Amino acid sequence: MFHMQIRAAARSWRLAIILWLVACLTASTTLADDPKLFLVEEDWEVVITEPDAAINSPQIAFFLFPDAEHDDCYFQLQMNYSAEDGYSSGGFRVGAFCNEVPMDEERSRVSEMLTWDNDRISWTSAMAVFDGKLMYALKDGDGQQWGNFGGPEYLVEMDDQDLHALDHYSPTKSLESLDIGFGKNRVASVRLKRVRLKYTNGHTVTVEINQLAYQNPTDTQFATSEE
């Protein structure tokens, strides 16, 4: 436990330094510079119906690709389970992968399996490229059962694979890559609500996506998301 606390503190400190450096970078960028997309944030929402803790259902995986044209390197969020070298139920796991090899990973402190009917879970997945690294963090998570979750302790990273911007990011790729590996009948809907694109000149573009990645045909009452 002490080792995990030290690791989380180190990641929080690293994230604070990164944010400070990014602030300096954006402040020093002139109009003559070619602005680069360095940060993407996706706002997601999942509605769960009748989860079953006895069989750890449902199990949902989300993927975020720095380059939508290449599938070899990506970030993954596993929700309500963790599976890599071993398997454990409940909570979530974030990981960075290249050529199917895990480069970095973090397991949530939340370990509860989802058990509340009609739970509406939301969070933001953030991906950035900076200082030779591709980084991912889960933040601003909220659910009826889990409460608030996510934060800088869930920062994972890998080498930037010679990517110096996220110009080939695609929300369509994120939507198409959703994988409900177990318990689809227990998921009412999965929705990508919006995306924020942040550039090195300080400019932010917000795109309202509001598109379903999955909808259970028997749970159409949950198709309309509350803004």
PyMOL CGO cylinders between C-alpha atoms (Angstrom):
from pymol import cmd
from pymol.cgo import CYLINDER

trace = [
    CYLINDER, 0.00, 0.00, 0.00, 2.83, 2.41, 0.91, 0.3, 1, 1, 1, 1, 1, 1,
    CYLINDER, 2.83, 2.41, 0.91, 4.51, 1.65, -2.44, 0.3, 1, 1, 1, 1, 1, 1,
    CYLINDER, 4.51, 1.65, -2.44, 1.25, 2.45, -4.27, 0.3, 1, 1, 1, 1, 1, 1,
    CYLINDER, 1.25, 2.45, -4.27, 0.93, 5.76, -2.38, 0.3, 1, 1, 1, 1, 1, 1,
    CYLINDER, 0.93, 5.76, -2.38, 4.49, 6.75, -3.31, 0.3, 1, 1, 1, 1, 1, 1,
    CYLINDER, 4.49, 6.75, -3.31, 3.85, 5.84, -6.96, 0.3, 1, 1, 1, 1, 1, 1,
    CYLINDER, 3.85, 5.84, -6.96, 0.61, 7.82, -7.02, 0.3, 1, 1, 1, 1, 1, 1,
    CYLINDER, 0.61, 7.82, -7.02, 2.33, 10.84, -5.46, 0.3, 1, 1, 1, 1, 1, 1,
    CYLINDER, 2.33, 10.84, -5.46, 5.12, 10.64, -8.04, 0.3, 1, 1, 1, 1, 1, 1,
    CYLINDER, 5.12, 10.64, -8.04, 2.59, 10.54, -10.88, 0.3, 1, 1, 1, 1, 1, 1,
    CYLINDER, 2.59, 10.54, -10.88, 0.69, 13.50, -9.43, 0.3, 1, 1, 1, 1, 1, 1,
    CYLINDER, 0.69, 13.50, -9.43, 3.93, 15.46, -9.19, 0.3, 1, 1, 1, 1, 1, 1,
    CYLINDER, 3.93, 15.46, -9.19, 4.86, 14.55, -12.77, 0.3, 1, 1, 1, 1, 1, 1,
    CYLINDER, 4.86, 14.55, -12.77, 1.44, 15.60, -14.04, 0.3, 1, 1, 1, 1, 1, 1,
    CYLINDER, 1.44, 15.60, -14.04, 1.72, 18.94, -12.22, 0.3, 1, 1, 1, 1, 1, 1,
    CYLINDER, 1.72, 18.94, -12.22, 5.11, 19.57, -13.84, 0.3, 1, 1, 1, 1, 1, 1,
    CYLINDER, 5.11, 19.57, -13.84, 3.73, 18.61, -17.27, 0.3, 1, 1, 1, 1, 1, 1,
    CYLINDER, 3.73, 18.61, -17.27, 0.78, 20.99, -16.89, 0.3, 1, 1, 1, 1, 1, 1,
    CYLINDER, 0.78, 20.99, -16.89, 3.12, 23.80, -15.84, 0.3, 1, 1, 1, 1, 1, 1,
    CYLINDER, 3.12, 23.80, -15.84, 5.38, 23.19, -18.83, 0.3, 1, 1, 1, 1, 1, 1,
    CYLINDER, 5.38, 23.19, -18.83, 2.39, 23.09, -21.16, 0.3, 1, 1, 1, 1, 1, 1,
    CYLINDER, 2.39, 23.09, -21.16, 1.17, 26.40, -19.73, 0.3, 1, 1, 1, 1, 1, 1,
    CYLINDER, 1.17, 26.40, -19.73, 4.59, 27.90, -20.41, 0.3, 1, 1, 1, 1, 1, 1,
    CYLINDER, 4.59, 27.90, -20.41, 4.54, 26.45, -23.93, 0.3, 1, 1, 1, 1, 1, 1,
    CYLINDER, 4.54, 26.45, -23.93, 1.12, 27.87, -24.78, 0.3, 1, 1, 1, 1, 1, 1,
    CYLINDER, 1.12, 27.87, -24.78, 1.99, 31.24, -23.26, 0.3, 1, 1, 1, 1, 1, 1,
    CYLINDER, 1.99, 31.24, -23.26, 5.14, 31.51, -25.37, 0.3, 1, 1, 1, 1, 1, 1,
    CYLINDER, 5.14, 31.51, -25.37, 3.54, 30.40, -28.66, 0.3, 1, 1, 1, 1, 1, 1,
    CYLINDER, 3.54, 30.40, -28.66, 3.27, 33.29, -31.11, 0.3, 1, 1, 1, 1, 1, 1,
    CYLINDER, 3.27, 33.29, -31.11, 0.78, 33.81, -33.88, 0.3, 1, 1, 1, 1, 1, 1,
    CYLINDER, 0.78, 33.81, -33.88, 3.55, 32.96, -36.35, 0.3, 1, 1, 1, 1, 1, 1,
    CYLINDER, 3.55, 32.96, -36.35, 3.89, 29.47, -34.91, 0.3, 1, 1, 1, 1, 1, 1,
    CYLINDER, 3.89, 29.47, -34.91, 1.97, 26.59, -36.44, 0.3, 1, 1, 1, 1, 1, 1,
    CYLINDER, 1.97, 26.59, -36.44, -0.34, 25.44, -33.63, 0.3, 1, 1, 1, 1, 1, 1,
    CYLINDER, -0.34, 25.44, -33.63, -0.34, 21.72, -32.90, 0.3, 1, 1, 1, 1, 1, 1,
    CYLINDER, -0.34, 21.72, -32.90, -3.06, 19.58, -31.38, 0.3, 1, 1, 1, 1, 1, 1,
    CYLINDER, -3.06, 19.58, -31.38, -1.44, 18.30, -28.20, 0.3, 1, 1, 1, 1, 1, 1,
    CYLINDER, -1.44, 18.30, -28.20, -4.40, 17.40, -25.94, 0.3, 1, 1, 1, 1, 1, 1,
    CYLINDER, -4.40, 17.40, -25.94, -7.68, 15.58, -26.58, 0.3, 1, 1, 1, 1, 1, 1,
    CYLINDER, -7.68, 15.58, -26.58, -10.43, 15.12, -23.99, 0.3, 1, 1, 1, 1, 1, 1,
    CYLINDER, -10.43, 15.12, -23.99, -13.41, 12.81, -24.52, 0.3, 1, 1, 1, 1, 1, 1,
    CYLINDER, -13.41, 12.81, -24.52, -16.51, 12.99, -22.30, 0.3, 1, 1, 1, 1, 1, 1,
    CYLINDER, -16.51, 12.99, -22.30, -18.21, 9.60, -21.99, 0.3, 1, 1, 1, 1, 1, 1,
    CYLINDER, -18.21, 9.60, -21.99, -21.39, 8.31, -20.37, 0.3, 1, 1, 1, 1, 1, 1,
    CYLINDER, -21.39, 8.31, -20.37, -22.52, 4.73, -19.70, 0.3, 1, 1, 1, 1, 1, 1,
    CYLINDER, -22.52, 4.73, -19.70, -25.89, 3.62, -18.37, 0.3, 1, 1, 1, 1, 1, 1,
    CYLINDER, -25.89, 3.62, -18.37, -25.93, 0.19, -16.69, 0.3, 1, 1, 1, 1, 1, 1,
    CYLINDER, -25.93, 0.19, -16.69, -29.08, -1.89, -16.19, 0.3, 1, 1, 1, 1, 1, 1,
    CYLINDER, -29.08, -1.89, -16.19, -29.32, -4.89, -13.86, 0.3, 1, 1, 1, 1, 1, 1,
    CYLINDER, -29.32, -4.89, -13.86, -25.59, -5.63, -13.40, 0.3, 1, 1, 1, 1, 1, 1,
    CYLINDER, -25.59, -5.63, -13.40, -24.78, -9.04, -11.93, 0.3, 1, 1, 1, 1, 1, 1,
    CYLINDER, -24.78, -9.04, -11.93, -21.92, -9.17, -9.42, 0.3, 1, 1, 1, 1, 1, 1,
    CYLINDER, -21.92, -9.17, -9.42, -22.13, -12.96, -9.23, 0.3, 1, 1, 1, 1, 1, 1,
    CYLINDER, -22.13, -12.96, -9.23, -20.67, -13.19, -12.74, 0.3, 1, 1, 1, 1, 1, 1,
    CYLINDER, -20.67, -13.19, -12.74, -18.93, -9.78, -12.83, 0.3, 1, 1, 1, 1, 1, 1,
    CYLINDER, -18.93, -9.78, -12.83, -21.18, -8.49, -15.61, 0.3, 1, 1, 1, 1, 1, 1,
    CYLINDER, -21.18, -8.49, -15.61, -20.96, -6.27, -17.58, 0.3, 1, 1, 1, 1, 1, 1,
    CYLINDER, -20.96, -6.27, -17.58, -17.33, -5.82, -18.68, 0.3, 1, 1, 1, 1, 1, 1,
    CYLINDER, -17.33, -5.82, -18.68, -16.62, -2.88, -21.00, 0.3, 1, 1, 1, 1, 1, 1,
    CYLINDER, -16.62, -2.88, -21.00, -13.40, -1.78, -22.72, 0.3, 1, 1, 1, 1, 1, 1,
    CYLINDER, -13.40, -1.78, -22.72, -12.72, 1.62, -24.29, 0.3, 1, 1, 1, 1, 1, 1,
    CYLINDER, -12.72, 1.62, -24.29, -9.83, 2.43, -26.63, 0.3, 1, 1, 1, 1, 1, 1,
    CYLINDER, -9.83, 2.43, -26.63, -8.19, 5.74, -27.46, 0.3, 1, 1, 1, 1, 1, 1,
    CYLINDER, -8.19, 5.74, -27.46, -5.78, 5.87, -30.41, 0.3, 1, 1, 1, 1, 1, 1,
    CYLINDER, -5.78, 5.87, -30.41, -3.18, 8.65, -30.82, 0.3, 1, 1, 1, 1, 1, 1,
    CYLINDER, -3.18, 8.65, -30.82, -3.20, 7.89, -34.55, 0.3, 1, 1, 1, 1, 1, 1,
    CYLINDER, -3.20, 7.89, -34.55, -6.49, 6.52, -35.88, 0.3, 1, 1, 1, 1, 1, 1,
    CYLINDER, -6.49, 6.52, -35.88, -4.73, 5.24, -39.00, 0.3, 1, 1, 1, 1, 1, 1,
    CYLINDER, -4.73, 5.24, -39.00, -2.53, 2.86, -36.98, 0.3, 1, 1, 1, 1, 1, 1,
    CYLINDER, -2.53, 2.86, -36.98, -3.87, 0.37, -34.44, 0.3, 1, 1, 1, 1, 1, 1,
    CYLINDER, -3.87, 0.37, -34.44, -0.54, -0.76, -33.01, 0.3, 1, 1, 1, 1, 1, 1,
    CYLINDER, -0.54, -0.76, -33.01, -0.37, 1.78, -30.15, 0.3, 1, 1, 1, 1, 1, 1,
    CYLINDER, -0.37, 1.78, -30.15, -3.35, 2.78, -28.02, 0.3, 1, 1, 1, 1, 1, 1,
    CYLINDER, -3.35, 2.78, -28.02, -4.69, 3.48, -24.55, 0.3, 1, 1, 1, 1, 1, 1,
    CYLINDER, -4.69, 3.48, -24.55, -7.31, 1.26, -22.96, 0.3, 1, 1, 1, 1, 1, 1,
    CYLINDER, -7.31, 1.26, -22.96, -9.83, 1.66, -20.16, 0.3, 1, 1, 1, 1, 1, 1,
    CYLINDER, -9.83, 1.66, -20.16, -11.30, -1.55, -18.75, 0.3, 1, 1, 1, 1, 1, 1,
    CYLINDER, -11.30, -1.55, -18.75, -14.46, -0.85, -16.74, 0.3, 1, 1, 1, 1, 1, 1,
    CYLINDER, -14.46, -0.85, -16.74, -15.78, -3.16, -14.01, 0.3, 1, 1, 1, 1, 1, 1,
    CYLINDER, -15.78, -3.16, -14.01, -12.83, -5.52, -14.41, 0.3, 1, 1, 1, 1, 1, 1,
    CYLINDER, -12.83, -5.52, -14.41, -9.08, -5.77, -14.98, 0.3, 1, 1, 1, 1, 1, 1,
    CYLINDER, -9.08, -5.77, -14.98, -7.47, -8.33, -17.26, 0.3, 1, 1, 1, 1, 1, 1,
    CYLINDER, -7.47, -8.33, -17.26, -3.86, -8.56, -18.38, 0.3, 1, 1, 1, 1, 1, 1,
    CYLINDER, -3.86, -8.56, -18.38, -1.39, -10.91, -16.67, 0.3, 1, 1, 1, 1, 1, 1,
    CYLINDER, -1.39, -10.91, -16.67, -4.14, -11.78, -14.21, 0.3, 1, 1, 1, 1, 1, 1,
    CYLINDER, -4.14, -11.78, -14.21, -7.84, -11.12, -13.80, 0.3, 1, 1, 1, 1, 1, 1,
    CYLINDER, -7.84, -11.12, -13.80, -9.66, -9.21, -11.09, 0.3, 1, 1, 1, 1, 1, 1,
    CYLINDER, -9.66, -9.21, -11.09, -13.24, -7.99, -10.89, 0.3, 1, 1, 1, 1, 1, 1,
    CYLINDER, -13.24, -7.99, -10.89, -14.71, -4.57, -10.21, 0.3, 1, 1, 1, 1, 1, 1,
    CYLINDER, -14.71, -4.57, -10.21, -13.31, -1.07, -10.49, 0.3, 1, 1, 1, 1, 1, 1,
    CYLINDER, -13.31, -1.07, -10.49, -11.35, -0.11, -13.56, 0.3, 1, 1, 1, 1, 1, 1,
    CYLINDER, -11.35, -0.11, -13.56, -7.90, -0.34, -15.13, 0.3, 1, 1, 1, 1, 1, 1,
    CYLINDER, -7.90, -0.34, -15.13, -6.10, 2.00, -17.51, 0.3, 1, 1, 1, 1, 1, 1,
    CYLINDER, -6.10, 2.00, -17.51, -3.21, 0.91, -19.70, 0.3, 1, 1, 1, 1, 1, 1,
    CYLINDER, -3.21, 0.91, -19.70, -0.87, 2.00, -22.48, 0.3, 1, 1, 1, 1, 1, 1,
    CYLINDER, -0.87, 2.00, -22.48, -0.17, -0.61, -25.17, 0.3, 1, 1, 1, 1, 1, 1,
    CYLINDER, -0.17, -0.61, -25.17, 2.11, -0.90, -28.16, 0.3, 1, 1, 1, 1, 1, 1,
    CYLINDER, 2.11, -0.90, -28.16, 2.08, -3.99, -30.39, 0.3, 1, 1, 1, 1, 1, 1,
    CYLINDER, 2.08, -3.99, -30.39, -0.16, -5.64, -27.78, 0.3, 1, 1, 1, 1, 1, 1,
    CYLINDER, -0.16, -5.64, -27.78, 2.56, -5.22, -25.13, 0.3, 1, 1, 1, 1, 1, 1,
    CYLINDER, 2.56, -5.22, -25.13, 1.59, -3.23, -22.00, 0.3, 1, 1, 1, 1, 1, 1,
    CYLINDER, 1.59, -3.23, -22.00, 3.87, -0.22, -21.60, 0.3, 1, 1, 1, 1, 1, 1,
    CYLINDER, 3.87, -0.22, -21.60, 2.24, 1.16, -18.45, 0.3, 1, 1, 1, 1, 1, 1,
    CYLINDER, 2.24, 1.16, -18.45, -0.83, 0.49, -16.35, 0.3, 1, 1, 1, 1, 1, 1,
    CYLINDER, -0.83, 0.49, -16.35, -2.74, 1.58, -13.26, 0.3, 1, 1, 1, 1, 1, 1,
    CYLINDER, -2.74, 1.58, -13.26, -5.45, -0.25, -11.31, 0.3, 1, 1, 1, 1, 1, 1,
    CYLINDER, -5.45, -0.25, -11.31, -8.20, 1.74, -9.61, 0.3, 1, 1, 1, 1, 1, 1,
    CYLINDER, -8.20, 1.74, -9.61, -8.51, 2.10, -5.88, 0.3, 1, 1, 1, 1, 1, 1,
    CYLINDER, -8.51, 2.10, -5.88, -12.22, 1.53, -6.43, 0.3, 1, 1, 1, 1, 1, 1,
    CYLINDER, -12.22, 1.53, -6.43, -12.66, -2.24, -6.39, 0.3, 1, 1, 1, 1, 1, 1,
    CYLINDER, -12.66, -2.24, -6.39, -16.43, -2.58, -6.14, 0.3, 1, 1, 1, 1, 1, 1,
    CYLINDER, -16.43, -2.58, -6.14, -18.23, -4.48, -8.85, 0.3, 1, 1, 1, 1, 1, 1,
    CYLINDER, -18.23, -4.48, -8.85, -21.10, -2.54, -10.39, 0.3, 1, 1, 1, 1, 1, 1,
    CYLINDER, -21.10, -2.54, -10.39, -24.34, -3.64, -8.70, 0.3, 1, 1, 1, 1, 1, 1,
    CYLINDER, -24.34, -3.64, -8.70, -26.70, -0.65, -8.90, 0.3, 1, 1, 1, 1, 1, 1,
    CYLINDER, -26.70, -0.65, -8.90, -29.53, -0.78, -11.42, 0.3, 1, 1, 1, 1, 1, 1,
    CYLINDER, -29.53, -0.78, -11.42, -29.75, 2.13, -13.86, 0.3, 1, 1, 1, 1, 1, 1,
    CYLINDER, -29.75, 2.13, -13.86, -26.44, 3.60, -12.73, 0.3, 1, 1, 1, 1, 1, 1,
    CYLINDER, -26.44, 3.60, -12.73, -25.31, 6.47, -14.96, 0.3, 1, 1, 1, 1, 1, 1,
    CYLINDER, -25.31, 6.47, -14.96, -21.49, 6.68, -15.05, 0.3, 1, 1, 1, 1, 1, 1,
    CYLINDER, -21.49, 6.68, -15.05, -19.60, 9.56, -16.64, 0.3, 1, 1, 1, 1, 1, 1,
    CYLINDER, -19.60, 9.56, -16.64, -15.93, 10.49, -16.95, 0.3, 1, 1, 1, 1, 1, 1,
    CYLINDER, -15.93, 10.49, -16.95, -13.37, 12.21, -19.14, 0.3, 1, 1, 1, 1, 1, 1,
    CYLINDER, -13.37, 12.21, -19.14, -10.58, 10.39, -20.97, 0.3, 1, 1, 1, 1, 1, 1,
    CYLINDER, -10.58, 10.39, -20.97, -7.65, 12.72, -21.65, 0.3, 1, 1, 1, 1, 1, 1,
    CYLINDER, -7.65, 12.72, -21.65, -4.79, 12.01, -24.07, 0.3, 1, 1, 1, 1, 1, 1,
    CYLINDER, -4.79, 12.01, -24.07, -1.77, 14.24, -24.64, 0.3, 1, 1, 1, 1, 1, 1,
    CYLINDER, -1.77, 14.24, -24.64, 1.55, 14.25, -26.45, 0.3, 1, 1, 1, 1, 1, 1,
    CYLINDER, 1.55, 14.25, -26.45, 4.36, 16.19, -24.80, 0.3, 1, 1, 1, 1, 1, 1,
    CYLINDER, 4.36, 16.19, -24.80, 8.09, 16.00, -24.25, 0.3, 1, 1, 1, 1, 1, 1,
    CYLINDER, 8.09, 16.00, -24.25, 8.54, 12.72, -26.15, 0.3, 1, 1, 1, 1, 1, 1,
    CYLINDER, 8.54, 12.72, -26.15, 5.66, 10.96, -24.38, 0.3, 1, 1, 1, 1, 1, 1,
    CYLINDER, 5.66, 10.96, -24.38, 2.10, 9.97, -25.16, 0.3, 1, 1, 1, 1, 1, 1,
    CYLINDER, 2.10, 9.97, -25.16, 0.00, 10.18, -22.01, 0.3, 1, 1, 1, 1, 1, 1,
    CYLINDER, 0.00, 10.18, -22.01, -3.48, 9.18, -20.91, 0.3, 1, 1, 1, 1, 1, 1,
    CYLINDER, -3.48, 9.18, -20.91, -5.43, 9.98, -17.77, 0.3, 1, 1, 1, 1, 1, 1,
    CYLINDER, -5.43, 9.98, -17.77, -8.95, 9.26, -16.57, 0.3, 1, 1, 1, 1, 1, 1,
    CYLINDER, -8.95, 9.26, -16.57, -10.49, 12.19, -14.70, 0.3, 1, 1, 1, 1, 1, 1,
    CYLINDER, -10.49, 12.19, -14.70, -13.73, 13.72, -13.43, 0.3, 1, 1, 1, 1, 1, 1,
    CYLINDER, -13.73, 13.72, -13.43, -15.40, 10.33, -13.04, 0.3, 1, 1, 1, 1, 1, 1,
    CYLINDER, -15.40, 10.33, -13.04, -18.81, 10.18, -11.39, 0.3, 1, 1, 1, 1, 1, 1,
    CYLINDER, -18.81, 10.18, -11.39, -21.37, 7.46, -10.76, 0.3, 1, 1, 1, 1, 1, 1,
    CYLINDER, -21.37, 7.46, -10.76, -24.17, 6.72, -8.33, 0.3, 1, 1, 1, 1, 1, 1,
    CYLINDER, -24.17, 6.72, -8.33, -22.38, 3.72, -6.85, 0.3, 1, 1, 1, 1, 1, 1,
    CYLINDER, -22.38, 3.72, -6.85, -18.69, 4.63, -7.23, 0.3, 1, 1, 1, 1, 1, 1,
    CYLINDER, -18.69, 4.63, -7.23, -19.12, 8.33, -6.54, 0.3, 1, 1, 1, 1, 1, 1,
    CYLINDER, -19.12, 8.33, -6.54, -16.20, 10.46, -7.75, 0.3, 1, 1, 1, 1, 1, 1,
    CYLINDER, -16.20, 10.46, -7.75, -13.26, 8.60, -9.32, 0.3, 1, 1, 1, 1, 1, 1,
    CYLINDER, -13.26, 8.60, -9.32, -10.21, 9.18, -11.47, 0.3, 1, 1, 1, 1, 1, 1,
    CYLINDER, -10.21, 9.18, -11.47, -7.41, 11.72, -11.16, 0.3, 1, 1, 1, 1, 1, 1,
    CYLINDER, -7.41, 11.72, -11.16, -3.66, 12.21, -11.72, 0.3, 1, 1, 1, 1, 1, 1,
    CYLINDER, -3.66, 12.21, -11.72, -2.80, 8.90, -10.05, 0.3, 1, 1, 1, 1, 1, 1,
    CYLINDER, -2.80, 8.90, -10.05, -4.30, 7.22, -13.11, 0.3, 1, 1, 1, 1, 1, 1,
    CYLINDER, -4.30, 7.22, -13.11, -1.79, 8.71, -15.55, 0.3, 1, 1, 1, 1, 1, 1,
    CYLINDER, -1.79, 8.71, -15.55, -0.19, 6.17, -17.90, 0.3, 1, 1, 1, 1, 1, 1,
    CYLINDER, -0.19, 6.17, -17.90, 2.33, 6.89, -20.64, 0.3, 1, 1, 1, 1, 1, 1,
    CYLINDER, 2.33, 6.89, -20.64, 4.49, 5.50, -23.43, 0.3, 1, 1, 1, 1, 1, 1,
    CYLINDER, 4.49, 5.50, -23.43, 7.00, 6.83, -25.96, 0.3, 1, 1, 1, 1, 1, 1,
    CYLINDER, 7.00, 6.83, -25.96, 5.46, 9.17, -28.50, 0.3, 1, 1, 1, 1, 1, 1,
    CYLINDER, 5.46, 9.17, -28.50, 6.18, 6.84, -31.46, 0.3, 1, 1, 1, 1, 1, 1,
    CYLINDER, 6.18, 6.84, -31.46, 7.51, 9.84, -33.41, 0.3, 1, 1, 1, 1, 1, 1,
    CYLINDER, 7.51, 9.84, -33.41, 4.15, 11.58, -33.09, 0.3, 1, 1, 1, 1, 1, 1,
    CYLINDER, 4.15, 11.58, -33.09, 4.57, 15.26, -32.26, 0.3, 1, 1, 1, 1, 1, 1,
    CYLINDER, 4.57, 15.26, -32.26, 0.88, 16.12, -32.51, 0.3, 1, 1, 1, 1, 1, 1,
    CYLINDER, 0.88, 16.12, -32.51, -2.49, 14.36, -32.32, 0.3, 1, 1, 1, 1, 1, 1,
    CYLINDER, -2.49, 14.36, -32.32, -3.66, 15.49, -35.74, 0.3, 1, 1, 1, 1, 1, 1,
    CYLINDER, -3.66, 15.49, -35.74, -4.68, 11.94, -36.70, 0.3, 1, 1, 1, 1, 1, 1,
    CYLINDER, -4.68, 11.94, -36.70, -6.94, 11.45, -33.68, 0.3, 1, 1, 1, 1, 1, 1,
    CYLINDER, -6.94, 11.45, -33.68, -10.52, 10.51, -34.61, 0.3, 1, 1, 1, 1, 1, 1,
    CYLINDER, -10.52, 10.51, -34.61, -13.60, 10.33, -32.34, 0.3, 1, 1, 1, 1, 1, 1,
    CYLINDER, -13.60, 10.33, -32.34, -15.10, 7.92, -34.87, 0.3, 1, 1, 1, 1, 1, 1,
    CYLINDER, -15.10, 7.92, -34.87, -12.29, 5.49, -34.12, 0.3, 1, 1, 1, 1, 1, 1,
    CYLINDER, -12.29, 5.49, -34.12, -13.04, 5.73, -30.40, 0.3, 1, 1, 1, 1, 1, 1,
    CYLINDER, -13.04, 5.73, -30.40, -16.73, 5.02, -31.02, 0.3, 1, 1, 1, 1, 1, 1,
    CYLINDER, -16.73, 5.02, -31.02, -16.05, 2.08, -33.33, 0.3, 1, 1, 1, 1, 1, 1,
    CYLINDER, -16.05, 2.08, -33.33, -13.51, 0.52, -30.95, 0.3, 1, 1, 1, 1, 1, 1,
    CYLINDER, -13.51, 0.52, -30.95, -15.87, 0.05, -28.02, 0.3, 1, 1, 1, 1, 1, 1,
    CYLINDER, -15.87, 0.05, -28.02, -15.82, -3.57, -26.81, 0.3, 1, 1, 1, 1, 1, 1,
    CYLINDER, -15.82, -3.57, -26.81, -18.49, -4.92, -24.46, 0.3, 1, 1, 1, 1, 1, 1,
    CYLINDER, -18.49, -4.92, -24.46, -16.79, -8.25, -23.96, 0.3, 1, 1, 1, 1, 1, 1,
    CYLINDER, -16.79, -8.25, -23.96, -19.36, -9.64, -21.54, 0.3, 1, 1, 1, 1, 1, 1,
    CYLINDER, -19.36, -9.64, -21.54, -22.88, -8.68, -20.50, 0.3, 1, 1, 1, 1, 1, 1,
    CYLINDER, -22.88, -8.68, -20.50, -24.16, -6.53, -23.38, 0.3, 1, 1, 1, 1, 1, 1,
    CYLINDER, -24.16, -6.53, -23.38, -27.68, -7.17, -22.16, 0.3, 1, 1, 1, 1, 1, 1,
    CYLINDER, -27.68, -7.17, -22.16, -26.76, -5.35, -18.94, 0.3, 1, 1, 1, 1, 1, 1,
    CYLINDER, -26.76, -5.35, -18.94, -25.69, -2.15, -20.71, 0.3, 1, 1, 1, 1, 1, 1,
    CYLINDER, -25.69, -2.15, -20.71, -28.45, 0.27, -21.72, 0.3, 1, 1, 1, 1, 1, 1,
    CYLINDER, -28.45, 0.27, -21.72, -26.25, 2.71, -23.62, 0.3, 1, 1, 1, 1, 1, 1,
    CYLINDER, -26.25, 2.71, -23.62, -22.71, 3.99, -24.15, 0.3, 1, 1, 1, 1, 1, 1,
    CYLINDER, -22.71, 3.99, -24.15, -22.41, 7.54, -25.43, 0.3, 1, 1, 1, 1, 1, 1,
    CYLINDER, -22.41, 7.54, -25.43, -19.55, 9.82, -26.46, 0.3, 1, 1, 1, 1, 1, 1,
    CYLINDER, -19.55, 9.82, -26.46, -20.97, 13.21, -25.49, 0.3, 1, 1, 1, 1, 1, 1,
    CYLINDER, -20.97, 13.21, -25.49, -18.30, 15.69, -26.52, 0.3, 1, 1, 1, 1, 1, 1,
    CYLINDER, -18.30, 15.69, -26.52, -14.66, 16.15, -27.43, 0.3, 1, 1, 1, 1, 1, 1,
    CYLINDER, -14.66, 16.15, -27.43, -12.30, 19.01, -26.62, 0.3, 1, 1, 1, 1, 1, 1,
    CYLINDER, -12.30, 19.01, -26.62, -9.28, 19.63, -28.83, 0.3, 1, 1, 1, 1, 1, 1,
    CYLINDER, -9.28, 19.63, -28.83, -6.55, 21.78, -27.28, 0.3, 1, 1, 1, 1, 1, 1,
    CYLINDER, -6.55, 21.78, -27.28, -3.78, 23.39, -29.31, 0.3, 1, 1, 1, 1, 1, 1,
    CYLINDER, -3.78, 23.39, -29.31, -0.36, 24.76, -28.44, 0.3, 1, 1, 1, 1, 1, 1,
    CYLINDER, -0.36, 24.76, -28.44, -1.48, 28.33, -29.10, 0.3, 1, 1, 1, 1, 1, 1,
    CYLINDER, -1.48, 28.33, -29.10, -3.99, 28.08, -26.24, 0.3, 1, 1, 1, 1, 1, 1,
    CYLINDER, -3.99, 28.08, -26.24, -7.00, 27.62, -28.53, 0.3, 1, 1, 1, 1, 1, 1,
    CYLINDER, -7.00, 27.62, -28.53, -9.63, 25.02, -27.55, 0.3, 1, 1, 1, 1, 1, 1,
    CYLINDER, -9.63, 25.02, -27.55, -12.25, 23.59, -29.91, 0.3, 1, 1, 1, 1, 1, 1,
    CYLINDER, -12.25, 23.59, -29.91, -15.24, 21.86, -28.31, 0.3, 1, 1, 1, 1, 1, 1,
    CYLINDER, -15.24, 21.86, -28.31, -17.16, 19.45, -30.53, 0.3, 1, 1, 1, 1, 1, 1,
    CYLINDER, -17.16, 19.45, -30.53, -20.57, 18.19, -29.39, 0.3, 1, 1, 1, 1, 1, 1,
    CYLINDER, -20.57, 18.19, -29.39, -20.57, 14.57, -30.56, 0.3, 1, 1, 1, 1, 1, 1,
    CYLINDER, -20.57, 14.57, -30.56, -23.56, 13.17, -28.62, 0.3, 1, 1, 1, 1, 1, 1,
    CYLINDER, -23.56, 13.17, -28.62, -23.35, 9.85, -30.46, 0.3, 1, 1, 1, 1, 1, 1,
    CYLINDER, -23.35, 9.85, -30.46, -24.16, 6.38, -29.23, 0.3, 1, 1, 1, 1, 1, 1,
    CYLINDER, -24.16, 6.38, -29.23, -21.40, 3.81, -29.42, 0.3, 1, 1, 1, 1, 1, 1,
    CYLINDER, -21.40, 3.81, -29.42, -23.90, 1.21, -28.22, 0.3, 1, 1, 1, 1, 1, 1,
    CYLINDER, -23.90, 1.21, -28.22, -27.60, 1.08, -27.40, 0.3, 1, 1, 1, 1, 1, 1,
    CYLINDER, -27.60, 1.08, -27.40, -29.47, -1.92, -26.08, 0.3, 1, 1, 1, 1, 1, 1,
    CYLINDER, -29.47, -1.92, -26.08, -32.60, -2.20, -28.25, 0.3, 1, 1, 1, 1, 1, 1,
    CYLINDER, -32.60, -2.20, -28.25, -34.65, -3.26, -25.21, 0.3, 1, 1, 1, 1, 1, 1,
    CYLINDER, -34.65, -3.26, -25.21, -33.67, -0.16, -23.22, 0.3, 1, 1, 1, 1, 1, 1,
    CYLINDER, -33.67, -0.16, -23.22, -34.65, 2.69, -25.53, 0.3, 1, 1, 1, 1, 1, 1,
    CYLINDER, -34.65, 2.69, -25.53, -35.83, 4.78, -22.56, 0.3, 1, 1, 1, 1, 1, 1,
    CYLINDER, -35.83, 4.78, -22.56, -32.16, 5.52, -21.85, 0.3, 1, 1, 1, 1, 1, 1,
    CYLINDER, -32.16, 5.52, -21.85, -31.31, 6.61, -25.38, 0.3, 1, 1, 1, 1, 1, 1,
    CYLINDER, -31.31, 6.61, -25.38, -31.69, 10.31, -24.58, 0.3, 1, 1, 1, 1, 1, 1,
    CYLINDER, -31.69, 10.31, -24.58, -28.80, 11.53, -22.46, 0.3, 1, 1, 1, 1, 1, 1,
    CYLINDER, -28.80, 11.53, -22.46, -29.23, 14.31, -19.94, 0.3, 1, 1, 1, 1, 1, 1,
    CYLINDER, -29.23, 14.31, -19.94, -26.96, 17.23, -20.75, 0.3, 1, 1, 1, 1, 1, 1,
]
cmd.load_cgo(trace, "trace")
